[in-house]
Amino acid sequence: MTKVRELLSVRLDPSLAAALEHHCAQTGATRSRVVQQSVAQYLVTQSGPTLGSLAEAVLPRVPKRRARAARPSRRQRYRDYVREKRRR
């Protein structure tokens, strides 16, 4: 399932646009991410924070954890043990 994202066009004063570009160059953040965080922060201060909306809007997504490597079964471990014993 894909999320539908809204496209938003914003006009900025040249000085504000230059400050945004400078900030992005210094931090490595994208303009889109900076604007998203700024709008989210503004909305939270205007409407009052809720933990869920604040987390979704401001915090980066947590990457999914990889599944652990499958542990050998008892039978396989026993076979490995026996083979090792035979080699000695």
N, CA, C and O atoms as a printed pandas DataFrame, in Angstrom:
     atom_number atom_name residue_name chain_id  residue_number  x_coord  y_coord  z_coord
0              1         N          MET        A               1    0.848   -1.164    0.000
1              2        CA          MET        A               1    0.000    0.000    0.000
2              3         C          MET        A               1    0.898    1.233    0.000
3              4         O          MET        A               1    1.805    1.348    0.824
4              5         N          THR        A               2    0.645    2.140   -0.914
5              6        CA          THR        A               2    1.463    3.346   -1.005
6              7         C          THR        A               2    0.694    4.514   -0.426
7              8         O          THR        A               2   -0.535    4.563   -0.479
8              9         N          LYS        A               3    1.443    5.453    0.127
9             10        CA          LYS        A               3    0.821    6.650    0.676
10            11         C          LYS        A               3    0.652    7.674   -0.429
11            12         O          LYS        A               3    1.526    7.830   -1.281
12            13         N          VAL        A               4   -0.455    8.359   -0.413
13            14        CA          VAL        A               4   -0.708    9.437   -1.356
14            15         C          VAL        A               4   -0.160   10.710   -0.723
15            16         O          VAL        A               4   -0.532   11.066    0.395
16            17         N          ARG        A               5    0.711   11.383   -1.432
17            18        CA          ARG        A               5    1.301   12.614   -0.910
18            19         C          ARG        A               5    0.781   13.784   -1.714
19            20         O          ARG        A               5    0.600   13.703   -2.929
20            21         N          GLU        A               6    0.548   14.860   -1.013
21            22        CA          GLU        A               6    0.074   16.085   -1.643
22            23         C          GLU        A               6    1.257   16.941   -2.069
23            24         O          GLU        A               6    2.234   17.079   -1.333
24            25         N          LEU        A               7    1.160   17.503   -3.239
25            26        CA          LEU        A               7    2.177   18.426   -3.727
26            27         C          LEU        A               7    1.772   19.830   -3.313
27            28         O          LEU        A               7    0.623   20.232   -3.497
28            29         N          LEU        A               8    2.711   20.569   -2.758
29            30        CA          LEU        A               8    2.444   21.920   -2.299
30            31         C          LEU        A               8    3.506   22.841   -2.864
31            32         O          LEU        A               8    4.701   22.583   -2.723
32            33         N          SER        A               9    3.073   23.907   -3.498
33            34        CA          SER        A               9    3.996   24.891   -4.059
34            35         C          SER        A               9    3.973   26.111   -3.162
35            36         O          SER        A               9    2.906   26.610   -2.803
36            37         N          VAL        A              10    5.162   26.593   -2.800
37            38        CA          VAL        A              10    5.267   27.724   -1.890
38            39         C          VAL        A              10    6.190   28.769   -2.496
39            40         O          VAL        A              10    7.256   28.435   -3.014
40            41         N          ARG        A              11    5.785   30.034   -2.432
41            42        CA          ARG        A              11    6.652   31.124   -2.874
42            43         C          ARG        A              11    7.375   31.691   -1.661
43            44         O          ARG        A              11    6.762   31.965   -0.630
44            45         N          LEU        A              12    8.686   31.862   -1.798
45            46        CA          LEU        A              12    9.500   32.397   -0.717
46            47         C          LEU        A              12   10.180   33.685   -1.162
47            48         O          LEU        A              12   10.489   33.861   -2.340
48            49         N          ASP        A              13   10.405   34.569   -0.220
49            50        CA          ASP        A              13   11.212   35.754   -0.500
50            51         C          ASP        A              13   12.620   35.287   -0.862
51            52         O          ASP        A              13   13.072   34.251   -0.375
52            53         N          PRO        A              14   13.313   36.038   -1.709
53            54        CA          PRO        A              14   14.674   35.621   -2.087
54            55         C          PRO        A              14   15.606   35.424   -0.894
55            56         O          PRO        A              14   16.421   34.502   -0.891
56            57         N          SER        A              15   15.492   36.278    0.112
57            58        CA          SER        A              15   16.373   36.131    1.280
58            59         C          SER        A              15   16.040   34.868    2.069
59            60         O          SER        A              15   16.943   34.194    2.566
60            61         N          LEU        A              16   14.760   34.543    2.188
61            62        CA          LEU        A              16   14.351   33.326    2.891
62            63         C          LEU        A              16   14.753   32.085    2.100
63            64         O          LEU        A              16   15.177   31.086    2.680
64            65         N          ALA        A              17   14.619   32.150    0.777
65            66        CA          ALA        A              17   15.031   31.033   -0.066
66            67         C          ALA        A              17   16.541   30.805    0.027
67            68         O          ALA        A              17   16.999   29.663    0.063
68            69         N          ALA        A              18   17.306   31.887    0.066
69            70        CA          ALA        A              18   18.760   31.763    0.199
70            71         C          ALA        A              18   19.132   31.180    1.557
71            72         O          ALA        A              18   20.047   30.362    1.651
72            73         N          ALA        A              19   18.427   31.596    2.611
73            74        CA          ALA        A              19   18.691   31.052    3.947
74            75         C          ALA        A              19   18.355   29.567    3.999
75            76         O          ALA        A              19   19.065   28.787    4.635
76            77         N          LEU        A              20   17.279   29.179    3.335
77            78        CA          LEU        A              20   16.906   27.760    3.274
78            79         C          LEU        A              20   17.974   26.957    2.538
79            80         O          LEU        A              20   18.377   25.893    3.007
80            81         N          GLU        A              21   18.429   27.445    1.408
81            82        CA          GLU        A              21   19.481   26.766    0.649
82            83         C          GLU        A              21   20.758   26.635    1.477
83            84         O          GLU        A              21   21.401   25.585    1.474
84            85         N          HIS        A              22   21.120   27.702    2.183
85            86        CA          HIS        A              22   22.329   27.682    3.013
86            87         C          HIS        A              22   22.183   26.640    4.124
87            88         O          HIS        A              22   23.115   25.880    4.389
88            89         N          HIS        A              23   21.031   26.605    4.766
89            90        CA          HIS        A              23   20.787   25.632    5.839
90            91         C          HIS        A              23   20.875   24.203    5.307
91            92         O          HIS        A              23   21.484   23.338    5.937
92            93         N          CYS        A              24   20.275   23.962    4.164
93            94        CA          CYS        A              24   20.297   22.616    3.576
94            95         C          CYS        A              24   21.720   22.204    3.194
95            96         O          CYS        A              24   22.103   21.046    3.359
96            97         N          ALA        A              25   22.495   23.155    2.684
97            98        CA          ALA        A              25   23.883   22.849    2.329
98            99         C          ALA        A              25   24.710   22.539    3.567
99           100         O          ALA        A              25   25.587   21.676    3.526
100          101         N          GLN        A              26   24.441   23.232    4.665
101          102        CA          GLN        A              26   25.194   23.021    5.902
102          103         C          GLN        A              26   24.827   21.716    6.593
103          104         O          GLN        A              26   25.702   21.035    7.127
104          105         N          THR        A              27   23.546   21.356    6.591
105          106        CA          THR        A              27   23.081   20.196    7.348
106          107         C          THR        A              27   22.949   18.931    6.514
107          108         O          THR        A              27   22.942   17.825    7.054
108          109         N          GLY        A              28   22.845   19.091    5.203
109          110        CA          GLY        A              28   22.641   17.921    4.351
110          111         C          GLY        A              28   21.180   17.509    4.242
111          112         O          GLY        A              28   20.865   16.500    3.611
112          113         N          ALA        A              29   20.290   18.279    4.848
113          114        CA          ALA        A              29   18.857   17.988    4.775
114          115         C          ALA        A              29   18.308   18.471    3.438
115          116         O          ALA        A              29   18.872   19.366    2.808
116          117         N          THR        A              30   17.213   17.876    3.018
117          118        CA          THR        A              30   16.572   18.330    1.783
118          119         C          THR        A              30   15.633   19.485    2.090
119          120         O          THR        A              30   15.161   19.632    3.217
120          121         N          ARG        A              31   15.369   20.294    1.088
121          122        CA          ARG        A              31   14.440   21.410    1.279
122          123         C          ARG        A              31   13.069   20.888    1.678
123          124         O          ARG        A              31   12.404   21.452    2.546
124          125         N          SER        A              32   12.654   19.804    1.033
125          126        CA          SER        A              32   11.348   19.229    1.320
126          127         C          SER        A              32   11.234   18.814    2.781
127          128         O          SER        A              32   10.227   19.090    3.433
128          129         N          ARG        A              33   12.270   18.150    3.298
129          130        CA          ARG        A              33   12.241   17.679    4.688
130          131         C          ARG        A              33   12.220   18.857    5.667
131          132         O          ARG        A              33   11.507   18.819    6.670
132          133         N          VAL        A              34   12.994   19.894    5.380
133          134        CA          VAL        A              34   13.023   21.075    6.256
134          135         C          VAL        A              34   11.654   21.736    6.280
135          136         O          VAL        A              34   11.174   22.129    7.343
136          137         N          VAL        A              35   11.025   21.862    5.127
137          138        CA          VAL        A              35    9.701   22.495    5.062
138          139         C          VAL        A              35    8.666   21.619    5.765
139          140         O          VAL        A              35    7.804   22.135    6.477
140          141         N          GLN        A              36    8.741   20.297    5.573
141          142        CA          GLN        A              36    7.804   19.394    6.257
142          143         C          GLN        A              36    7.918   19.529    7.771
143          144         O          GLN        A              36    6.908   19.628    8.467
144          145         N          GLN        A              37    9.142   19.534    8.276
145          146        CA          GLN        A              37    9.339   19.662    9.716
146          147         C          GLN        A              37    8.877   21.026   10.222
147          148         O          GLN        A              37    8.310   21.133   11.309
148          149         N          SER        A              38    9.119   22.055    9.437
149          150        CA          SER        A              38    8.708   23.398    9.848
150          151         C          SER        A              38    7.193   23.525    9.909
151          152         O          SER        A              38    6.655   24.097   10.857
152          153         N          VAL        A              39    6.514   23.004    8.919
153          154        CA          VAL        A              39    5.049   23.057    8.912
154          155         C          VAL        A              39    4.489   22.223   10.062
155          156         O          VAL        A              39    3.546   22.644   10.732
156          157         N          ALA        A              40    5.061   21.054   10.290
157          158        CA          ALA        A              40    4.601   20.208   11.395
158          159         C          ALA        A              40    4.804   20.906   12.733
159          160         O          ALA        A              40    3.927   20.868   13.596
160          161         N          GLN        A              41    5.954   21.539   12.904
161          162        CA          GLN        A              41    6.230   22.246   14.143
162          163         C          GLN        A              41    5.256   23.415   14.325
163          164         O          GLN        A              41    4.774   23.657   15.432
164          165         N          TYR        A              42    4.973   24.127   13.254
165          166        CA          TYR        A              42    4.025   25.235   13.316
166          167         C          TYR        A              42    2.639   24.743   13.716
167          168         O          TYR        A              42    1.991   25.337   14.577
168          169         N          LEU        A              43    2.184   23.661   13.094
169          170        CA          LEU        A              43    0.858   23.134   13.400
170          171         C          LEU        A              43    0.763   22.650   14.842
171          172         O          LEU        A              43   -0.269   22.819   15.491
172          173         N          VAL        A              44    1.830   22.054   15.338
173          174        CA          VAL        A              44    1.824   21.573   16.715
174          175         C          VAL        A              44    1.738   22.747   17.681
175          176         O          VAL        A              44    0.999   22.689   18.663
176          177         N          THR        A              45    2.487   23.806   17.410
177          178        CA          THR        A              45    2.445   24.960   18.313
178          179         C          THR        A              45    1.107   25.685   18.250
179          180         O          THR        A              45    0.684   26.281   19.241
180          181         N          GLN        A              46    0.435   25.644   17.106
181          182        CA          GLN        A              46   -0.849   26.326   16.963
182          183         C          GLN        A              46   -2.014   25.520   17.523
183          184         O          GLN        A              46   -2.946   26.085   18.096
184          185         N          SER        A              47   -1.963   24.197   17.357
185          186        CA          SER        A              47   -3.109   23.379   17.753
186          187         C          SER        A              47   -2.861   22.551   19.000
187          188         O          SER        A              47   -3.787   21.912   19.501
188          189         N          GLY        A              48   -1.664   22.542   19.505
189          190        CA          GLY        A              48   -1.356   21.722   20.667
190          191         C          GLY        A              48   -0.900   20.356   20.211
191          192         O          GLY        A              48   -1.486   19.770   19.301
192          193         N          PRO        A              49    0.132   19.851   20.833
193          194        CA          PRO        A              49    0.706   18.590   20.367
194          195         C          PRO        A              49   -0.100   17.369   20.788
195          196         O          PRO        A              49   -0.698   17.321   21.863
196          197         N          THR        A              50   -0.091   16.411   19.919
197          198        CA          THR        A              50   -0.514   15.066   20.273
198          199         C          THR        A              50    0.678   14.177   19.970
199          200         O          THR        A              50    1.380   14.390   18.982
200          201         N          LEU        A              51    0.902   13.215   20.786
201          202        CA          LEU        A              51    2.103   12.405   20.658
202          203         C          LEU        A              51    2.173   11.704   19.305
203          204         O          LEU        A              51    3.233   11.671   18.680
204          205         N          GLY        A              52    1.081   11.156   18.857
205          206        CA          GLY        A              52    1.087   10.435   17.586
206          207         C          GLY        A              52    1.363   11.341   16.399
207          208         O          GLY        A              52    2.187   11.010   15.547
208          209         N          SER        A              53    0.692   12.467   16.334
209          210        CA          SER        A              53    0.891   13.368   15.202
210          211         C          SER        A              53    2.283   13.979   15.227
211          212         O          SER        A              53    2.892   14.182   14.177
212          213         N          LEU        A              54    2.787   14.270   16.413
213          214        CA          LEU        A              54    4.131   14.824   16.522
214          215         C          LEU        A              54    5.169   13.806   16.056
215          216         O          LEU        A              54    6.092   14.149   15.318
216          217         N          ALA        A              55    5.018   12.581   16.479
217          218        CA          ALA        A              55    5.975   11.542   16.099
218          219         C          ALA        A              55    5.947   11.290   14.594
219          220         O          ALA        A              55    7.004   11.168   13.974
220          221         N          GLU        A              56    4.778   11.213   14.004
221          222        CA          GLU        A              56    4.676   10.949   12.572
222          223         C          GLU        A              56    5.228   12.103   11.743
223          224         O          GLU        A              56    5.870   11.880   10.717
224          225         N          ALA        A              57    4.983   13.325   12.181
225          226        CA          ALA        A              57    5.354   14.481   11.384
226          227         C          ALA        A              57    6.814   14.871   11.535
227          228         O          ALA        A              57    7.429   15.330   10.572
228          229         N          VAL        A              58    7.379   14.701   12.715
229          230        CA          VAL        A              58    8.703   15.247   12.980
230          231         C          VAL        A              58    9.789   14.186   12.989
231          232         O          VAL        A              58   10.866   14.406   12.435
232          233         N          LEU        A              59    9.533   13.054   13.599
233          234        CA          LEU        A              59   10.578   12.043   13.754
234          235         C          LEU        A              59   10.765   11.226   12.484
235          236         O          LEU        A              59    9.795   10.941   11.781
236          237         N          PRO        A              60   11.997   10.850   12.186
237          238        CA          PRO        A              60   12.217    9.983   11.017
238          239         C          PRO        A              60   11.693    8.581   11.283
239          240         O          PRO        A              60   11.615    8.138   12.429
240          241         N          ARG        A              61   11.345    7.905   10.232
241          242        CA          ARG        A              61   10.843    6.540   10.369
242          243         C          ARG        A              61   11.950    5.613   10.836
243          244         O          ARG        A              61   13.109    5.758   10.447
244          245         N          VAL        A              62   11.581    4.675   11.661
245          246        CA          VAL        A              62   12.539    3.695   12.164
246          247         C          VAL        A              62   12.629    2.568   11.142
247          248         O          VAL        A              62   11.605    2.008   10.750
248          249         N          PRO        A              63   13.833    2.233   10.709
249          250        CA          PRO        A              63   13.952    1.140    9.745
250          251         C          PRO        A              63   13.530   -0.181   10.357
251          252         O          PRO        A              63   13.703   -0.412   11.553
252          253         N          LYS        A              64   12.978   -1.038    9.525
253          254        CA          LYS        A              64   12.558   -2.345   10.012
254          255         C          LYS        A              64   13.776   -3.170   10.373
255          256         O          LYS        A              64   14.816   -3.091    9.719
256          257         N          ARG        A              65   13.636   -3.958   11.417
257          258        CA          ARG        A              65   14.736   -4.804   11.847
258          259         C          ARG        A              65   14.810   -6.033   10.957
259          260         O          ARG        A              65   13.803   -6.563   10.490
260          261         N          ARG        A              66   16.032   -6.457   10.748
261          262        CA          ARG        A              66   16.218   -7.680    9.989
262          263         C          ARG        A              66   15.875   -8.879   10.861
263          264         O          ARG        A              66   16.050   -8.859   12.079
264          265         N          ALA        A              67   15.396   -9.894   10.221
265          266        CA          ALA        A              67   15.127  -11.121   10.955
266          267         C          ALA        A              67   16.449  -11.750   11.372
267          268         O          ALA        A              67   17.440  -11.678   10.645
268          269         N          ARG        A              68   16.453  -12.355   12.523
269          270        CA          ARG        A              68   17.661  -13.019   12.981
270          271         C          ARG        A              68   17.952  -14.218   12.095
271          272         O          ARG        A              68   17.055  -14.819   11.503
272          273         N          ALA        A              69   19.228  -14.543   12.025
273          274        CA          ALA        A              69   19.609  -15.717   11.248
274          275         C          ALA        A              69   18.996  -16.946   11.908
275          276         O          ALA        A              69   18.966  -17.063   13.133
276          277         N          ALA        A              70   18.520  -17.835   11.091
277          278        CA          ALA        A              70   17.884  -19.034   11.621
278          279         C          ALA        A              70   18.901  -19.866   12.398
279          280         O          ALA        A              70   20.006  -20.119   11.919
280          281         N          ARG        A              71   18.521  -20.280   13.579
281          282        CA          ARG        A              71   19.385  -21.097   14.415
282          283         C          ARG        A              71   19.247  -22.541   13.965
283          284         O          ARG        A              71   18.141  -22.999   13.678
284          285         N          PRO        A              72   20.358  -23.262   13.901
285          286        CA          PRO        A              72   20.260  -24.668   13.490
286          287         C          PRO        A              72   19.398  -25.462   14.471
287          288         O          PRO        A              72   19.356  -25.168   15.665
288          289         N          SER        A              73   18.726  -26.453   13.950
289          290        CA          SER        A              73   17.871  -27.275   14.805
290          291         C          SER        A              73   18.731  -28.137   15.730
291          292         O          SER        A              73   19.942  -28.252   15.541
292          293         N          ARG        A              74   18.101  -28.726   16.710
293          294        CA          ARG        A              74   18.830  -29.611   17.631
294          295         C          ARG        A              74   19.456  -30.772   16.873
295          296         O          ARG        A              74   20.591  -31.169   17.139
296          297         N          ARG        A              75   18.709  -31.300   15.941
297          298        CA          ARG        A              75   19.212  -32.428   15.157
298          299         C          ARG        A              75   20.478  -32.035   14.388
299          300         O          ARG        A              75   21.459  -32.778   14.360
300          301         N          GLN        A              76   20.433  -30.848   13.764
301          302        CA          GLN        A              76   21.596  -30.378   13.012
302          303         C          GLN        A              76   22.779  -30.121   13.936
303          304         O          GLN        A              76   23.914  -30.457   13.598
304          305         N          ARG        A              77   22.524  -29.529   15.097
305          306        CA          ARG        A              77   23.614  -29.303   16.045
306          307         C          ARG        A              77   24.212  -30.622   16.526
307          308         O          ARG        A              77   25.427  -30.734   16.690
308          309         N          TYR        A              78   23.360  -31.618   16.751
309          310        CA          TYR        A              78   23.852  -32.935   17.179
310          311         C          TYR        A              78   24.702  -33.574   16.077
311          312         O          TYR        A              78   25.756  -34.147   16.352
312          313         N          ARG        A              79   24.239  -33.471   14.838
313          314        CA          ARG        A              79   25.019  -34.026   13.720
314          315         C          ARG        A              79   26.383  -33.346   13.625
315          316         O          ARG        A              79   27.397  -34.012   13.416
316          317         N          ASP        A              80   26.410  -32.028   13.776
317          318        CA          ASP        A              80   27.679  -31.306   13.746
318          319         C          ASP        A              80   28.586  -31.744   14.890
319          320         O          ASP        A              80   29.797  -31.874   14.713
320          321         N          TYR        A              81   28.001  -31.970   16.055
321          322        CA          TYR        A              81   28.764  -32.414   17.212
322          323         C          TYR        A              81   29.382  -33.794   16.959
323          324         O          TYR        A              81   30.552  -34.032   17.259
324          325         N          VAL        A              82   28.581  -34.682   16.408
325          326        CA          VAL        A              82   29.065  -36.045   16.126
326          327         C          VAL        A              82   30.167  -36.003   15.075
327          328         O          VAL        A              82   31.178  -36.689   15.227
328          329         N          ARG        A              83   30.003  -35.234   14.036
329          330        CA          ARG        A              83   31.047  -35.127   12.992
330          331         C          ARG        A              83   32.350  -34.586   13.573
331          332         O          ARG        A              83   33.438  -35.050   13.231
332          333         N          GLU        A              84   32.221  -33.606   14.450
333          334        CA          GLU        A              84   33.419  -33.045   15.078
334          335         C          GLU        A              84   34.115  -34.079   15.957
335          336         O          GLU        A              84   35.344  -34.153   15.979
336          337         N          LYS        A              85   33.344  -34.862   16.669
337          338        CA          LYS        A              85   33.910  -35.906   17.528
338          339         C          LYS        A              85   34.636  -36.960   16.683
339          340         O          LYS        A              85   35.699  -37.441   17.078
340          341         N          ARG        A              86   34.086  -37.315   15.550
341          342        CA          ARG        A              86   34.694  -38.324   14.681
342          343         C          ARG        A              86   36.031  -37.846   14.122
343          344         O          ARG        A              86   36.944  -38.645   13.913
344          345         N          ARG        A              87   36.140  -36.560   13.886
345          346        CA          ARG        A              87   37.376  -36.011   13.329
346          347         C          ARG        A              87   38.532  -36.081   14.322
347          348         O          ARG        A              87   39.691  -36.127   13.909
348          349         N          ARG        A              88   38.250  -36.089   15.586
349          350        CA          ARG        A              88   39.299  -36.065   16.605
350          351         C          ARG        A              88   39.950  -37.393   16.794
351          352         O          ARG        A              88   40.853  -37.525   17.621
